[in-house]
Amino acid sequence: MADLVTLHRRSEVEGPAPRTFLQLEEGAAVETREGAAVSSGIEPRARAIAEALFATEAGAPSRERLDWMVRDLHHFLSHAGGWARFVVGACTRLTCVVGPLLSYKLGFVGRSLEERRAILERLEKSPAGLVFLGARAILCIVYYEHPEVAKEIGFDGLCLSGRGRK
Amino acid sequence: MSGLTVHAGHNHRGDLELETDVLVVGSGASGAVVARTMAEAGFRVLVLEEGPYIPALTHGAFRPSESLRYAWRGGGMTVAFGLGDTPAINVTMGRVVGGSSVLTGGVCFRIPGHILHTWRKERGLTEFTEERLEPYYAEVEKNLHVEEVPASMRSRSTQLFCEGCSKSGFEAKPMRRNTDGCNGCGRCNFGCPEAAKMSVDISYLPQAAAHGAEIWSDCLVERVTMRGDRAVGVEGRVLNGPAGKPGGTLKVRARRVVLAAGAAHTPLLLHRSGVSGVSGQVGKNVTVHPSFRVIARFKESVQGWKGSLQSAYVDAFESEKLTFTSLFIPTSVLAATMPGVGPAHAEKARDVSRLAIFGGLIHDEGGGRIWQNPFGREPILTYRMDRRDRASIPRLIRIMGNAFFAAGAEEIFMPILGAEGVTKDAFESYPLEDVKAPFIECSSQHPLGSCRMGKTREHSVVDTFGKVWDTRELYVADGGIVPTSLGVNPQISIMTLATHVAHNLRETKLLG
């Protein structure tokens, strides 16, 4: 007879992986299964896109927030299945290739923040905008789950911990 | 709290061989109904689920992206490729014990009377009358605790749209949902913090287990084992390999096999098992209810996450094959829909607490198809939108936009890639009819009809009791058997038809 299901609760994860979300308390459940390998090319591309996408008047987001996002994106991709890895990998790659071409340029990651922002703006409004949508959707979902970012956009964190009873 | 015990294939070492009377492939809305009915009747029942088991309260403590990575097929990124003048459609499905019932907003509609009339008149399905289905509805609605959402539970987002409806000359109606003790957290699709949404993992499956049904997670069924025309079990893989990949082999001997893997995957199982029948209809006729959202920014604070996720609907445009339902999406997902890059995007994202949202779906014709994927295990979905359905998209967006402006919205965001928010004047003159399909954002949560039931083997995949034509002891019970689009959220319809199938199975003696 097989073991009964075990979805462990744990209070810590290896390294500083992002587990908290406002009221989501330490000890919230996470699955402990081993994740699949993630292509090493995705993370630098995702970081380059995110820096431009989430830049404010004050400049690029803090390194801490981007590190948080990249770590959680890695965790997402390692657990969300092969199709998700393919979609995110393809969309980030195409964003970094097609985007510059639409602006008559080559290369994306090494460009300045302002150049990347302009490239993404043009890509967003082009017929290839679906490619950028695929990348920005998951980047936004993860980025805006950062506790401080969530607060900044006005989310009060209600009902995120199973203790949201009125 | 649910009292559900699940055997985790993930933790099983090596190969797995099992034997049972009734094997149910898939633990979602329909599979759970069959499992419970057959277990209560005294049959040995085994349920196999490809996805993991995530206890309801555990899921309710997830961040939205954690829910996506663990419980949604393909991380929520599964797509139907649009053919011709059709947008790509994000078709979401569950891959978890409880299936897509775990990911719904809990919306409960019965099969509309005019749909049943069409089934009887055009397809000869004379047994499907409201009177004959009533006991099945009653059973399902009692087990799921279907209740009307009181107006007091409506979010401000929904209230604003309803105000706009009234000012526009039509009314929103209260919705029914399968909840018990809903606290209005507005995040049902990503797990309920109170386990108040009565998805089948906390309703039907525990009842099935209490009557002896065994439920296994992490078990991937690849084909039905056929002996001549008779189903005698299944083969597949246990997902106990490194990183959740297939590991040991899975073999189950069963006297009866019921496929409930969902409208996208059951056709593949039939194809792989060499049971495609003479009709050529397996995997065809797929309807998806193409769905579109309109987001509106108000001057006031909306905080649309406070209140029932879905609480009202509009059927005033049923004659145009359009249905509108309230909804909300987590703030992180909402922020993702805001256009722009850099400061322009950040400025809009900071307004999520002032955003309201409503959704509309098209009661579509069956233009979808499930294909075997030559490069992998997951199916390929294609969808060609009917010309009339395609023409309905601008109309649908206009109705929602006008309602929001009638309620005082400052600007609205349409489901158009790269489009900025538009004011009332700009919206009235916006050339919606000229927007090309690749620019339209479309989603679906309701794939149906890929193994439709019917009266003749030439035009359908299964008979009216779900039995695959020209086979013995092989049945389909999931949304694939729904013969046409419904025009409303299908959970109750699927479970009612599964109850119809299960009651017949309960009375049908197993072959020796």
Interface residues (C-beta under 8 A of the other chain):
Chain A: M1 A2 D3 L4 V5 T6 L7 R9 F21 L24 A28 A29 V30 E31 R33 E34 G35 A36 A37 A52 L53 F54 A55 T56 E57 D72 H75 F76 L77 S78 H79 A80 G81 G82 W83 A84 V87 V88 R117 L120 E121 E124 K125 S126 P127 G129 L130 L133 G134 R136 A137 I138 C140 I141 V142 Y143 Y144 E145 A150 E152 I153 G154 F155 D156 L158 C159 L160 S161 G162 R163 G164 R165 K166
Chain B: T5 V6 H7 A8 G9 H10 N11 H12 L16 P52 Y53 I54 P55 L57 T58 G60 A61 F62 R63 P64 S65 E66 L68 R69 Y70 W72 R73 G74 G75 G76 M77 T78 V79 A88 R95 N183 G184 C185 G186 R187 P193 E194 W216 S217 P242 A243 G244 K245 S301 Q303 W305 K306 P330 T331 S332 V333 A335 A336 P339 G340 V341 G342 P343 A344 H345 A346 A349 R350 D351 V352 S353 R354 G376 E378 L417 G418 K436 P438 F439 E441
